[in-house]
Amino acid sequence: MLTYISMRQSFFIVLLSALVLSACTNIPSRDVHCSSFEDKMQATDMTVLVSGMSNELGAALPKFNPSGPDEYGVLLVADFVNVNTLRSEPNVLVMSEMMRSYLARLPGKKVVQVEFGKDIRLSDTGLVSLTRKIGQTSNPQVGASQVIVGTYLNLNNKLIINVKAIDPNTQIISAAIVRELSYTCSGGKLRLND
């Protein structure tokens, strides 16, 4: 009788252990890879995002004045940077290049590539300051009318992108665009929410 109860208890212990283990395998694991910037870039149609932003920015920029000193409407477009580090990361360079390409299509505008931190900087008050290398922006030959600065913030399930057009002479923001993208991660795959 003692052996029968021990075997029965052992059977229940094994059965209970099997149920606990199978329940643990059905608990969704935390998807640690879903918060990376690279995953968010892959889950986003960058063409739609960046072309939409550049069109909206272009519509908000001061209009081209053919009789003014700004012959070409030169836009200094910096690489997008992480808002926390103010550094450009390799994977965001594609977004910067796409923005330059779309802005270069605007009538009456020419685009000049500049580097954030090297050619332009944010001052302590958040204003754009141009380094000596770009100090000739008021020169009619260069005629830079706007500095385009893009920043992004990578959060756990969000990506926030800000693009500003700033008049280099007055420091006034001519146009600003914000996109807040939300993502859902399921089964290790990231999806952009509508």
VOGU-3710 file (C-alpha; in Angstrom, 3 decimals, decimal comma):
1> mltyismrqs> 0,000/0,000/0,000  2,825/2,357/0,850  4,458/1,718/-2,526  1,167/2,330/-4,352  0,730/5,745/-2,621  4,365/6,706/-3,260  4,018/5,780/-6,917  0,773/7,691/-7,120  2,350/10,740/-5,435  5,361/10,468/-7,721
11> ffivllsalv> 3,067/10,329/-10,735  1,243/13,465/-9,594  4,538/15,252/-8,893  5,800/14,399/-12,384  2,472/15,430/-13,924  2,418/18,678/-11,959  6,028/19,406/-12,947  5,209/18,786/-16,604  2,237/21,153/-16,417  4,314/23,864/-14,729
21> lsactnipsr> 7,077/23,525/-17,322  4,648/23,639/-20,231  2,963/26,708/-18,727  6,333/28,417/-18,456  7,089/27,806/-22,108  3,782/29,438/-23,082  4,567/32,642/-21,205  5,555/35,195/-23,851  9,214/36,016/-23,555  10,223/39,628/-23,401
31> dvhcssfedk> 11,343/40,684/-26,855  14,552/42,538/-26,097  15,488/43,031/-29,742  12,342/44,945/-30,595  13,489/48,223/-29,066  16,577/48,674/-31,251  16,739/51,556/-33,680  17,646/49,155/-36,495  14,480/47,115/-35,946  12,378/50,286/-36,046
41> mqatdmtvlv> 14,029/51,403/-39,281  13,250/48,022/-40,875  9,630/48,109/-39,679  9,076/51,597/-41,156  8,552/52,504/-44,803  11,281/55,150/-44,819  10,351/56,403/-48,303  6,831/57,299/-47,210  8,020/58,780/-43,904  10,874/60,936/-45,210
51> sgmsnelgaa> 9,206/62,069/-48,439  6,137/63,119/-46,450  8,275/65,050/-43,982  10,288/66,769/-46,713  7,121/67,756/-48,620  5,604/69,210/-45,465  8,849/71,016/-44,641  9,157/72,352/-48,188  5,635/73,758/-48,071  6,417/75,547/-44,801
61> lpkfnpsgpd> 9,771/77,038/-45,878  9,920/80,712/-46,869  9,092/81,058/-50,542  11,831/81,596/-53,080  12,258/85,256/-54,046  13,905/85,495/-57,510  14,705/89,202/-57,025  16,214/88,727/-53,569  19,888/88,112/-52,698  19,107/84,450/-52,010
71> eygvllvadf> 19,614/83,415/-55,620  19,349/79,680/-55,085  17,701/79,254/-51,720  20,525/77,119/-50,379  19,553/74,714/-47,615  22,260/73,462/-45,269  21,029/69,984/-44,313  22,769/68,259/-41,426  22,822/64,554/-40,656  20,105/63,492/-38,231
81> vnvntlrsep> 21,417/63,061/-34,695  20,319/61,332/-31,526  18,753/64,048/-29,349  20,463/62,670/-26,220  24,001/62,404/-27,593  23,831/64,900/-30,501  25,754/62,329/-32,530  24,880/60,745/-35,805  24,741/56,969/-35,844  25,450/54,892/-38,974
91> nvlvmsemmr> 21,924/53,526/-39,365  20,311/56,968/-39,328  22,473/58,260/-42,170  20,087/56,733/-44,707  17,294/58,917/-43,308  19,555/61,988/-43,624  20,482/61,123/-47,204  16,847/60,598/-48,144  15,876/63,961/-46,612  18,607/65,720/-48,622
101> sylarlpgkk> 17,499/63,992/-51,825  13,847/64,942/-51,383  14,653/68,533/-50,392  16,963/68,883/-53,420  13,887/68,344/-55,613  12,235/71,528/-54,320  12,070/74,225/-57,010  14,471/77,113/-56,437  16,420/75,252/-53,720  19,890/73,768/-53,576
111> vvqvefgkdi> 21,053/71,477/-50,812  24,452/71,527/-49,114  25,415/68,640/-46,842  26,831/69,678/-43,467  27,826/67,685/-40,408  26,242/68,205/-37,030  28,906/69,002/-34,447  31,497/69,872/-37,070  29,790/72,439/-39,293  26,846/73,363/-37,086
121> rlsdtglvsl> 26,212/73,124/-33,367  23,462/73,716/-30,871  24,353/76,403/-28,362  23,469/76,242/-24,657  20,191/78,014/-25,389  19,275/75,526/-28,120  20,065/77,899/-30,983  21,971/76,787/-34,042  25,460/78,179/-34,308  27,500/77,884/-37,465
131> trkigqtsnp> 31,209/77,186/-37,220  33,783/79,264/-39,066  33,814/76,777/-41,897  30,179/77,629/-42,639  30,652/81,248/-41,531  30,284/82,365/-45,133  26,575/81,486/-45,156  25,651/85,163/-45,356  27,852/85,490/-48,445  25,596/85,976/-51,505
141> qvgasqvivg> 27,590/83,320/-53,381  26,534/80,717/-50,840  23,216/82,315/-49,951  22,187/79,777/-47,294  18,689/80,715/-46,322  17,903/77,830/-43,954  19,676/75,265/-41,809  17,774/71,977/-41,620  18,392/70,052/-38,397  16,906/66,618/-37,688
151> tylnlnnkli> 16,921/64,831/-34,343  15,431/61,565/-33,176  14,692/59,910/-29,850  14,586/56,122/-29,664  12,296/54,970/-26,852  11,253/51,430/-25,936  8,226/51,215/-28,236  8,407/54,624/-29,933  10,554/56,618/-32,289  10,211/60,408/-32,233
161> invkaidpnt> 11,652/62,390/-35,148  11,930/66,196/-35,185  12,997/68,252/-38,196  13,464/72,030/-37,974  14,311/74,665/-40,551  16,161/77,553/-38,895  17,102/80,905/-40,411  20,881/81,115/-39,797  20,818/84,934/-39,546  17,888/85,420/-37,179
171> qiisaaivre> 17,828/81,985/-35,434  14,055/81,929/-36,004  12,520/78,522/-36,638  10,861/78,777/-40,047  9,289/75,328/-40,001  9,151/72,362/-37,649  7,841/68,839/-38,155  7,403/66,079/-35,574  6,625/62,426/-36,182  5,893/60,095/-33,272
181> lsytcsggkl> 5,926/56,489/-34,439  4,587/53,743/-32,168  5,559/50,092/-32,516  4,269/46,758/-31,269  6,531/43,782/-30,738  5,149/40,279/-30,941  7,101/37,065/-31,312  10,355/38,934/-31,851  8,932/40,877/-34,817  8,369/44,609/-34,736
191> rlnd> 5,356/46,235/-36,404  4,604/49,919/-36,935  1,197/50,842/-35,503  -1,221/52,766/-37,724
//
